[in-house]
Amino acid sequence: MATLDQKNLILKELAEVLDSNFGHIDVELFKNEFKNNNLKTGSRYSKDIREFAISLNFYSPRAYKFVRKTLHLPHPATLRSWAGNVPCKPGFLTNFIKSLTNKLHLSGEKECALILDEMSIRKETRCDKKQSKFVGNINYGDG
């Protein structure tokens, strides 16, 4: 993370947030390199590597490109397909709340503003074949 910060590819605060969330990933990166180094196609990535790659690419695509030159990480198109498969349901994402908490602890701020926005609700219900159920009714989420 220090190299990315020195090359001005990510902000110092972002480097601290990524380090606090993914500081344990050193061994995983080594295992990933050993496992996928000689493979042309069909690389497999652990859950930690996937989360790290998606997060880094989300915060700074330039930094992700730089890291990807050195480490064996998935192509950005693969990251987009993984992110597209994340089930997005009503409610709060626990990973987002954890990230926000870490950022507040690192910055030393005592206050935080969480801004919410409304969204339109479908007038009709439709059948979601992936979930095998009808969707479109009002759903206030789990939390």
Secondary structure, 3 states (H helix, E strand, C coil): CHHHHHCCCCCHHHHHHHHHHHHHHHHHHHHHHHHHCCCCCCCCCCHHHHHHHHHHHHHCHHHHHHHHHHCCCCCHHHHHHHHHCCCCCCCCCHHHHHHHHHHHHHHCCCCCCCCCCCCCCCCCCEEECCCCEEECCCCCCCC
